Amino acid sequence: MAKSRRLKEWAYGLALIISLGAPSLAQAAKLAIVIDDLGYQRMPAALSALPPQVSISILPDTPYDRATSKLAHKQQRDVLLHMPMEPLHRAPLEMATLTREMDQQTLQHVLRWGLERVPDAIAVNNHMGSALTQSPQAMDWVMEVLSEQGLFFLDSRTSAKSVALERAQQQNVPALRRHIFLDHLSTEKFVNQQLSRAIQQAKKRGYAIAIGHPYPVTLEMLSQVIPTLEQQGVQLVRISELTPPS
C-alpha cells in the first residue's frame, strides 16, 4: 500500500513538473510575424511553405498584388495592405505614395484605390512613412477610411515621432505597432539575433510583432526558428489574433 501511494505521489509530482515546465498555448507569449513588400514578384515558395500564421503585407500597384492577395487568402494567411507613405528623407517613391501635399480627397482616393488592389486586406501598415505618420491631419484622414471599411492599422513604426496610434485611438480605429524589424541587415547572424529579440519581447510583454521581408535568408531563418517556438513558451499567431485596442 505504501509503495503504491508513493508511486502515485511520484506520478503526480512528475505531472506537475511537466505542466509547469511546458506552459499551455493559452498561457504562452504570442508572436506575430508580418512579411512586407510582397507584390513585385510571385509569392516565394519558401514563404508559402511557412505556417499560415505568418502574415503578409502587399504593396499596391505592383505586378502581382491581386494574385498574391488571392493566394495568401487561399493559404488562410492574414493579408495587409502595405501602403506607401512619404518618408522624411529623399528616396524613390512608389506611384501610390500618400504624401503631406495631398488634400483630403486625393489622399483618401489613393488609399481606397490601394485597398481595391489588395482586396483581402484586413489591415493597413505603412511602407516607409516616417514623414506622413508624424502628421496628425494625414493620419486622421487615413483612419477615417479604415473606420469606414472596418480595418485596423499596424504602425510599422518607421519614426519614433509617429502619431498613428494616437490618431487611431481618437477615431476608435483598432491599432497595433511593430516591435522588431528582423532584417535591415540581411545576414543569417543578424536575422537570428533579431528573432531572439522578438521572442524575448514576446515573453516580456506577453506578445510582440516582428516585421521582415521576403529575403531568402529571412525565410530560411524563419523556417528554422518557428518550429522551436513552442518549446520556448511562445505561440506563433496571426496578426489578427492580437486583438488591437481601439
Secondary structure as the mmCIF struct_conf table of DSSP 4:
data_model
#
loop_
_struct_conf.conf_type_id
_struct_conf.id
_struct_conf.beg_label_comp_id
_struct_conf.beg_label_asym_id
_struct_conf.beg_label_seq_id
_struct_conf.end_label_comp_id
_struct_conf.end_label_asym_id
_struct_conf.end_label_seq_id
HELX_RH_AL_P HELX_RH_AL_P1 ALA A 2 GLY A 21
BEND BEND1 ALA A 22 ALA A 22
TURN_TY1_P TURN_TY1_P1 LEU A 25 GLN A 27
BEND BEND2 ALA A 28 ALA A 28
STRN STRN1 ALA A 29 LEU A 38
TURN_TY1_P TURN_TY1_P2 GLY A 39 GLY A 39
BEND BEND3 TYR A 40 GLN A 41
HELX_LH_PP_P HELX_LH_PP_P1 ARG A 42 PRO A 44
HELX_RH_AL_P HELX_RH_AL_P2 ALA A 45 SER A 48
TURN_TY1_P TURN_TY1_P3 ALA A 49 ALA A 49
BEND BEND4 LEU A 50 LEU A 50
TURN_TY1_P TURN_TY1_P4 PRO A 52 GLN A 53
BEND BEND5 VAL A 54 VAL A 54
STRN STRN2 SER A 55 ILE A 58
BEND BEND6 PRO A 60 THR A 62
TURN_TY1_P TURN_TY1_P5 PRO A 63 TYR A 64
HELX_RH_AL_P HELX_RH_AL_P3 ASP A 65 LYS A 74
TURN_TY1_P TURN_TY1_P6 GLN A 75 GLN A 76
STRN STRN3 VAL A 79 MET A 85
BEND BEND7 LEU A 88 HIS A 89
TURN_TY1_P TURN_TY1_P7 MET A 95 ALA A 96
STRN STRN4 LEU A 98 LEU A 98
TURN_TY1_P TURN_TY1_P8 ARG A 100 GLU A 101
BEND BEND8 MET A 102 MET A 102
HELX_RH_AL_P HELX_RH_AL_P4 GLN A 104 ARG A 117
BEND BEND9 VAL A 118 VAL A 118
TURN_TY1_P TURN_TY1_P9 PRO A 119 ASP A 120
STRN STRN5 ALA A 121 MET A 128
TURN_TY1_P TURN_TY1_P10 SER A 130 ALA A 131
HELX_RH_3T_P HELX_RH_3T_P1 LEU A 132 GLN A 134
HELX_RH_AL_P HELX_RH_AL_P5 PRO A 136 GLN A 149
TURN_TY1_P TURN_TY1_P11 GLY A 150 GLY A 150
STRN STRN6 PHE A 152 ASP A 155
TURN_TY1_P TURN_TY1_P12 ALA A 160 LYS A 161
HELX_RH_AL_P HELX_RH_AL_P6 ALA A 164 GLN A 170
TURN_TY1_P TURN_TY1_P13 GLN A 171 ASN A 172
STRN STRN7 ALA A 175 ARG A 177
STRN STRN8 ILE A 180 PHE A 181
BEND BEND10 LEU A 182 LEU A 182
BEND BEND11 HIS A 184 LEU A 185
BEND BEND12 THR A 187 THR A 187
HELX_RH_AL_P HELX_RH_AL_P7 GLU A 188 ARG A 205
BEND BEND13 GLY A 206 GLY A 206
STRN STRN9 TYR A 207 GLY A 212
HELX_RH_AL_P HELX_RH_AL_P8 PRO A 216 VAL A 225
HELX_RH_3T_P HELX_RH_3T_P2 ILE A 226 THR A 228
TURN_TY1_P TURN_TY1_P14 LEU A 229 LEU A 229
HELX_RH_3T_P HELX_RH_3T_P3 GLU A 230 GLN A 232
TURN_TY1_P TURN_TY1_P15 GLY A 233 GLY A 233
STRN STRN10 VAL A 234 VAL A 237
HELX_RH_3T_P HELX_RH_3T_P4 ILE A 239 GLU A 241
BEND BEND14 LEU A 242 LEU A 242
#
